[in-house]
């Protein structure tokens, strides 16, 4: 995803985002998910284009920070609305994005490597809500590495520190 595509996508997402832009499900989380996913993809072979779009869309349709069982489904529908103009993905890539968004909070551990890498990229950022990622709840060997978990956990804690300063 080019910087221009990312800026355009954020311009579309931000006005409809109903939560705190810098909150636990906001833009800083999305940026960490993207970095996590890109790091994992170097080992898993996952499609980085799908990871990038997943990072910025998966929580974009949350209605609140608590339990919101339908937010993944809403994110997948939002991706469909954005597809022609803002998501230059082929049909296979788009299908993976939809699955990753729709099912990211279901706790599933099996699927396409790109989808599983998306889910792990999100789950590795649980430190932002005070939870250390559990390797038993991660999909890929790359994400389950203790060094990867520790790296991601430390980065996610930075989000807590930034929120506390506000």
N, C-alpha and C positions, 0 to 999 in steps of 0.2 A: 504494500500500500504506500503510495507516494505521500509526501507531506501535504500536497494539495488535496488529494483524495481524503486524507484524514481530516484536514481542516474543514472541508465541505461536509463530511459526515458529521462532525461535531456540531457544525452550524445547524444541521437538521435535527440532531438528537437533543441538544441543550434546551430549546424552547419547550419541548414536550416532556422533559424529565421532571418528575414531580417531587423528587427528594432533594436533600442538601447536595449540591454539586460536588462538594468536597467531603461528603459523608462516607459512611462505611460501604455504601453501594454505588458511590459516585466516581467521577473521573480519575482520582488517584488510584482507586482500586482497579479500574479498567486498564490504566497504564501499567500497573504491576502485573496484571494478568497477561497483557501482551508481552512483556519482558519475560515472564515465566514461560509462556508458551513458545516464544522464539528460542529460548535456551533449551527447552525440552525437545523441540523439533530438530535441533542439530543431532540429537541422538535417536529420536524415534522415526525420523523421516517424514513427519507430518507436514501437511501443506501449510506454509506460513501465511498465505493469503487468507485462508479460512480462519486461522488463529487470530489474525489481526482484526477481522470483522467480528468474530465472536467476542473478542475482548471488549469491544466498544458497544456491542448490542445486547449481550446476554442479560444484563440487569437494567437496561435502559427503560424498560416498561414496568418497573416495580411501582407499586402504589404506596408502599411503606417499607421500613427497614425490618419489620418483624416477619413472621411466617406469611408468605404470599405465594401460595401453591400454583397460581396461574401465571406468574410473571414470565416464566420461560416460554409458555405458549404465546403470550402476548408479544414477547420479543421475536419469536419466529414469524408471527403475523406482520409485525412491524418491518422485519427484513423483507418480506414479500412486497410490502408497499414501497420500499426503497430500492428494490432490485434493479429495475430498468435504469434508474438515473444515478444511483450512488453505490451500487455493489457490482462492479464488473467481474463477475464470477461466471464460469461456465455452469451448465446444468448439474454436473456431478459435484462441483465445489459448493454450489448453492444448496443442494440436497444435504450435504454434510453440515453446512452452517445451520440449516433449519433444525436438524436432529440435535446438534450440539446445544443450540439455544433452548429448544423445547424441553430437553431432558436433563439439562445440566444440574438441576438440584434434586434429582430423583435418587441419587446414590448408586446409580448403575456403574458397573465396573468393566463391562465388556462392550465391544463395538469396533468400529473402524478406528484405525490408529490416529487419524486426525481428530476425530471426535473425542477419543479418550485423552488425547493430548490437551485439547481445549478444556475438558473437565478437570484434568489435573492442574492445569495452569490456574484455574479458579480456586480449586481446593488448596493449593499451596499458599494462598493468600489469606488463610483463616486466622492468622495471627492478629489481623486488624480487629477481630472481635474476641481476642483472648483465647483462641484455640490453636494448639500446636497440631499441624497436620498429622494424621495417623496413617502410616504406610499401608495398613490393611484396607484403607478406604481410597487409596490411589490406584489408578489403572495401569500405569506403565512402570517398567523397571527403572527408567530414567528418573521418574518422579519419586520413586520409593527409596532412592539412594539417601543415606543419612546426610551426606554432604549437601545434596540438593534441598532436602527438607530444612536443614539448618540455615542455608543461604536464604531461602525464600522466607522462612519464619522471621529472621532478623530484618529483612526488608519490609515485611508486612507490619512489624512492630513500629517502624518509622511512621507509618500512617497514624498510629495511636498517638504518638508524641506530637505530631503536627496538629491533630484535632484538639489535644489538650491545651496547646498554646493559644488557640483562638478564644 
